[in-house]
Structures are given as C-alpha cells and as structure tokens.
Amino acid sequence: MDIPVLTDDAPPPVWGIPAEAQGPLLLDAARRLMLERAYDAAVGLAEELLDVDPTDTAALLIVADAAARYGHGEVALLAVRQARALGARDDVLEAAALLASCQPEAALAATDSHLASGTDDARAHAIRGQALEILGRTLEADEALARAHALRPAAYPLPLHVDDADWEGLLIQAISRMDDAARTETRTWGVSFRPAPTAERLRSSDPPVPPSVHALALPGDDGIACELYTRALTRGCADEEELIERLTVAMADEVENVRE
C-alpha cells in the first residue's frame, strides 16, 4: 500500500465528526449531563441541537426537564408544550414545569390525570407531593412523597426528622457559621419556620421563585421577614450536620438577596 507523503505545501488532513453524526452525539452528551445533574450544561447542548432543528422533540424535552429542575419554570413549560405540539407528549414533564412555574393547582391536576391512567410513576407522585405542600395539604403530601420513595428510594429519599422544638437551636448553629457582617444583618430579621411557601409568596417575585426554595426574606412593615421552609430543608438530608449547612447557605443567600 502506498502511504501518502505530506509536503510543506500540501493541505493538512481534515478531521471531524460527520454532520449526520453530530446530532446523536450531542443528544447523548446532553442526556449524560442530565444524569450528572449538570442541568445548565445539558440545556446548552440541547439548544445547540435546536439551533439546527427547532423541531427536535428530544432536545425540547431535555430543555423542559432540565429547566424545571433548576427553577426556570416558564422556559420548561414553553419547551414541553412545543414538544407536545410536535407530537411528543410528556405529562410528567409538563407537571414538573407547571410546578416550577408556581402553578401548583395545575401541576396537581396534571399528576392526578397521569396517575389515573394507571401509570404508577415515582416522579409524578413526587411532583404531586410538592404541589400539595404548597397548597397546605400536608397529610396528602406525605402520602404522595412516601409513594415516590417506595418506588424509587434513591431518587426520592425521605426527609430528615426534626422536632419542632429543635429548629431554633439548629438556626443558631447555622448563623454562627456565617461571617460577622451577615450575622449582624440577620439579628434584626423576623425569622419564622413554615412547612412550605405559599403560591402567593412564590409569585411575589418576578419571575416567580421556584417551589424548592429553602428560604425567602422580604421587606415588611417591621423590617425584613424571613421564612425558612422546613420540608424543603429536610428533604433528602442525610444528617443534622447537612441540615445545618443547608440552613447556613439559605440564610447567607437571603442576606445577599436583601443587599441587592
């Protein structure tokens, strides 16, 4: 076999992935990023696919899934409804998008309809449980979240149990880990513990705050009122140390939000 000899004036060989193979490779990479919970990166790859083909329903569903998971509910809802218009319907993703866009009643109706079809889907139960939390129906929420855990324990762990009387002490430990300036600011706050935010509270910001939020601090007539949401804070916590760290991060984040 004759081996070609490159001369100084010969063009270099061109390496690259054939155009027809680029789409499937990007799609596979985006799905791997979803498994790694790198949701913003997954959306970036999916959007590259949509730049080439806006009717790529697989890419639209990745955008819908990822955007709902990191709190961009309106983006998720737009993507999942566009996919449905193109013939790719996913009721659970639509329910997740409705929840992320602070429409708990619509999310609850969507999951109820999906589960009534006979599909015992863990994520549908989890979304249903979180929607019920926001609507203040905590006993029903517990049942739904317990069912999600029973179906997929690793994906939907049970919350860490914390007695009501212990929250103040945990908060004191969390605040002690903040820097001096942040600690000083929080001393004037009115802090309260609630199971979950109300839909009205979430919608008080534009865009709405994601329902998975751990805390919200907003100005009130008597200064800053900060609510800490115990159900979100304890969900999936391995131990008390992890919970204290979540409280520390939540309070520090709200200090930054108030400063802005």
Secondary structure, DSSP 8 states (H G I E B T S, - for coil): -------TTS--------HHHHHHHHHHHHHHHHHTT-HHHHHHHHHHHHHH-TT-HHHHHHHHHHHHHTT-HHHHHHHHHHHHHTT---HHHHHHHHHHTT-HHHHHHHHHHHHHTT---HHHHHHHHHHHHHTT-HHHHHHHHHHHHHH-TTTS-------GGGHHHHHHHHHHTS-HHHHHHHTTSEEEEESS--HHHHTTSSS---TT-SEEEEEETTEEEEEEEHHHHHTT--SHHHHHHHHHHHHHHHHHHHH-
